[in-house]
Amino acid sequence: MPINMCPRTVVGVSAEMADRLSLADPYTVPTTYWHALPDGRIQCDVCPRACRLREGQRGLCFVRGRIDDQIVLASYGRSSGFCVDPVEKKPLNHFLPGTPVLSFGTAGCNLACRFCQNWDISKSREIDTLSSAATPEALAAGAVAAGCRSVAFTYNDPVIFLEYAVDVADACRERGVRAIAVSAGYMNPPARRDFYAHMDAVNIDLKAFTDQFYEKVTFSRLPVVLETLEYLRHETQVWLEITTLLIPGYNDSTVEIAEQAAWLVEHLGPDVPLHFSAFHPDFKMLDVPRTPPETLHRARRIAREAGLRYVYTGNIHDPDGQTTYCPGCERPVVVRDWYVLRDWQLTDAGACVHCGYQLPGVYEGPAGDWGNKRQPVRIGITDRPE
């Protein structure tokens, strides 16, 4: 059954289960992606983690667990907060440039990255992290009221709050607001297919290009993510961009960057934008230095030499590395300074005004002027119901 047809009913939770799971609240809903095992456990089938749970246990992601012989989501309608950001911060440079996006996340994650830059949210095991709440309809209305062209599921991976994300995306679509997923792409094919049927754009965090990095640093598997990238590019209409956080000594070698860029060109084509972002010490990698700007400059050169047409740098001040150049005439057509658009040389449909070359992406009307503003907002219920 497609998940948008799954009823959203509240699951009753016994006091014993509440003590073990802290799920005794109205934000718990049943889910679809699971199956029973012969030994009495139930396996969650959203992602390749395949958590096998007995009654009262949570999965690694923390927000999906087993109650009353089914897998439930414990964070439906709950958020760690809402904020209006520039869409370029997701980062998406070819999707409604310059426009504001309503961003939010929940708690937990289905990966275990040692370098997580949002670990206070994604690694949280405190339900109080989810201090804000809103129904999908309230969130869509809030996005419209804030003047946002899109809503982004970010800060932690929307894979784990799939049911909530899909309902929000559908509510937003009814009001003309687009849905953006910021994800590591670690999903099983059935859940992935249904999830992305409701999304308009995605930035996939390709964390490295070696099996060893994925297995030892993120505790996941690279081939799953590569399969997601190919699926998104060739089997959907979802706009795709990719980000790689370069960590000194871990995934920043010239050889690895060149191999990654070559794979992207061969399997996805030259038009998928790639963002190289700078690491800062955090979570369990406090002993690793910040990424030097030159590392990002070098990575950008390598990727462009491999044939990628749109390669950007992030988390450093680099107007050249954040500017979009026209492949047709090589002129700068979108000049960025951090998140501010300094110059715009595209038509409303995204064609170069100098040579007529059509840039890939989603362009609808003139560029927005949101710039580098960041605006926290309050949406829906802010106090947890009794």
N, C-alpha and C positions, 0 to 999 in steps of 0.2 A: 504494500500500500504506500503511495507517495506520502511523504511526511506532512504535506500541507492538508491531507485528509485525516490525519491522526487527531482524535479528540483531545482537547486540553482540559482534562479534569484533574482535580486535586486528589492526591493520594493520602489516605489516612495513615498516620504514623503512630505506632504505639509508644508509650513512654520509654520502654526499653530501647526501641530503635532510635528514638530521639536522643537518648543518652549516648548511644554509640555513633550516631551519624549527624546529630544536630540538624535534623531535617523537619522538625515539628513546626513548620510554618507554611503559609499558603503559596509559597513559591516553588513547590515540588510538583512536577508533572511526570506522567509516564512517558516512556520513549518507545521507539519502534525497533531500533537496531540492536538486537540481542537474540540469543538462543540458549536453550537449556542443554546442559551436558549430562552424560550418563551418570557421573559421580555426584549429581545433586547441585553442582555449581551452575551459575549462569554466566555466559560470556558476553561481554559488551562488544559489539561489532562495528562501532563507529570508526575506529582507527586500528592500525596493525598492532597496537599494544595488546589487544585481545585480553583485557583484564577478566579473570575468572573469579567470580565473587560468590561468597556464601552470604546468607542473610545478614544484613546490617553492615556489610563491608562497602567501602568506597573503592573506586578505581584510582589509578595513579593520578588522574587529572583532578581528583578531589571533589568535583561537582557532580559526577555521575556515580550512582551507587545502587545497591540492591535493597529493595523493600518489598515485602509481600510477594516474593517470587517474580519480580520484574526489575528491570533497570529503570531508574528514575533520574531526572535532572533536578538538582536541588537549587538551581540559581535562575529559574525562569522568572523574568521580570525584575531581577536584581542586578545592580550595577555598582561598580567602584566609583562612579561619577560621570558627569557629562561635560563636554567641552567643545566649543566651536574652534576649529583649526583651519588653516589653509590646506587644500587638498594636496598640495605639493609636499606636505609633511608626512604623508602616508607611507612612502612617497609615491605620488602619481604625477608625472609631468605632462602626460598626454591625455588626461581625462578631465574635461571641463576646467582648463587652467585658470588659476586666479580666483576660484570660487571657494566659499566656505563649506566645510563639512562638519556635521555633528558627529563627534567621536565618543565612543564609550567601550568599556569592556566589563568583564565580570571578575571572577577569581579562578585560579587554577590553570593548568596547562597539561597537555598530553605528551610533552617532551620534558626533558630534564637537563636543559643546557646549563653548563657550569658558568657560562658568561652572561646569563640573562640580564638584559639592561632594564627590564621591568619586573625584576624578581619580587618586589614588594607586593605586586598584584598577582603575577602569574604563579608564584610559588606560595601564595598565601594559604594558610590552613586555618585562618580565622574568618568565620562567617561575617563578623562585623566589618570586614573589608568591603562587603556589599552593603554600603550605607544608604544607597539611593535605590529607588524603585520606580518603574514606569511600565504600563502596559504598552504593547506594540502600537496601539492607536494613539496613546498619549505621546509616545516618542515621535511618531510621524507628525503629529500636530505641532509638537515642539520644534521639529526641524523646519517646518514651514514658517512658524512664527519667528524663528531666528534667521530666516532668509537663506537657509542652506539648500544647496542643490543636491546634496547627497548625505547619506549616513554611513559611517564607517565602523565596522566591528574590529576593534584594535585593542592595544595594550596587553591583551592576552589572546590566545587563539580561539576564534569563533567555532572551530571544529567541536569543541567540548560543550558549547551551549547552542548547538545546531538548531534545536527546535525553536528557541527564542529568536535567534538570528533570522531564521526563515520567516517567522511570523512578523517580525519587525520589517523585513524587506518587503513582504507582501503589503503590509499596511502603508509603507512609504510609497510603493509603486502606485497605489490607488490615488495618491496625492501628487504624483509627478516627481517624487524624490527618488534618486537612484540609491543603490545599495553597494557598498564597497566592503570586501573582506581583506583583512591583512592577516596572512596565515603562513604557517610553515609547510602547508600542503601535505600533511601526514594523515591521510584518510584512506579508508577502504573504498573500492570502486562504487558499491551501491549507495553509500552515504554521500560520497563525493558527487555522484551524478545528481542526486536529488538536491543537495545543498547548492551547487552552482547553477542549477536551473532557476534559482531565485536571485542570483547576484548579477550585477552589471559590470563590475570591475574588481580586480584582485591584484594585490602585490604579494608575491610569494617570496618568502625568506629562504633563499638557497644558501644554507649556512656554510657550505664548503663544497669541495668537489672531490673528496676522497672518502672511501668507505670507513677508513680508520677514524677520521674526525667525527663522522656521524655516530659511529658506534661507541667511541670512547669519550666524546665531549658532549654529545646531545642525547646519547642512549636511544638512538633511532637508526633508521636505515636509509641511505641515499637513494637506492633504486625506486623506492616508493615515491619520493619527492619528484624525481625525474619523470616518472610515469604520470604524476599529476600535472606537471608542466606540459607534457605532450598532449594530455587529454584536454587541458584548457585551450591550448593553441589550436588544435586540429579538430576538436569535436564540440566546441562551444562558441558562442558569440561574446563571451565575457572578455572585456579588455584586460590584458595581462601586462604587468611590469614585474621586474625581479629585483631583489635587493640582496647583496652579500656584504655582511659585516666582516671587514678584514681585521684579523687578530694577529699581531706580530708573533712570528714563530710558529703559528698554527695552520693558517690557510692563506698566507700572503706570498708564497713563493711564485717566482716568474713562471715556472713550469705549470703549477696548478692553475694559475689564472689563465694562462694560455690554453690549457686543456678545457677549462670551463667555457671560455669564450668560443672555442672551436666547436664544442658540443652544442652550444646554444645556436650558433649559426647553422649547423648541419641539421639539427632536429627541430628548431623553432623558427628559423629564418633570421634575416639580419635586422628586422624591424621591431623586435621586442626590446623595449628600453631596459637597460641594466643600470642599477645604482650600486656604486661601491661606497660603503659607509665606514666611518671611523669608529673604532672601539675605544671605550674608556673602561678602566678597571672597575669591576663590579661583581657582586655576588660571591662566587667561589673562585674567581680569577683576579683577585686583588693584587697579585704579584706580577701581573703582566702589564707592560707599559702601554700608554696610549699609542694609537696608530699615528705615525708621522704623516703629515700631509703628502710628502713625496711618495709614500706607498700608494696612496690613492691616485696621484697623478700617473705613476707608473702603470697601475692596473688599468686606468682609463686608456692609456696609450696602447697597451697590449690588446685590450678588447677591441679597440677601433681598428688596429692593424689586422685583427683576425676577421674583420668584416662586419662587426656590429655598428650600426649607424647612429644609435642613440645611447651614449654611455655617459653617466653622470656621477659626480662625487657628492657625498653628503656628510654632515656633521663637521664640516670645515668651511671657512670662508673662501670660496673659489668660484667667482662669477663665470669664468671661462668653462669650468667643469660642470656648471649648472645651467649653462645656456644651450638651447637647441639650435643646431645648424641645419640648414636645408641641404639634403643630399644632391639636389638638382643644381644649385648655383653656389653652394657652400657659404652662403651668407648667414649671419645670425638672424634668426626669425623670432625667437623668444629669448630675450636677455633677462636673466634672473640674477638677483643679488640676495642671497638667502632665499626667502620666499616671496620677495617683492619682484613683480614683473616690471622691469625698467623700459623694455621696448617690445613691441608686438608688431610683427610684420607678416601676419597671417590673415586670410579672409575669415569670415565667420564660420566657414566650413572647414578651415584648417589647411588651406592651400597657400603656398608661398606667394606673396604679392609681387615678387620680382620675376619669378620664372614659371609660376603656376603649378609647381610640384605639390602633389597632395601628400601631406604628412599623415602617417598613421595615427589613429587615436580617436577620441570622442570630442568633437568640437561642435558646440551649438551656440552660435551667437558670438558677440565680442568677448574678449578676455575679461575675467572678473578683476576686482581691485582689492580683494581681501588682504593681500600682502602678508605680513608676519604677525598679524593680530592673533591673540589667543584669548578666548572669552569663556570662562566657566559659566555654565547655566544650570538652573534647577528645573527639572521636568517631572511632572506627575507626583507621586507620593514620595516624601523624603523620610518619613518615619516608618519603621517596621510595624505592621499591624500586629495586634495581640492575637 
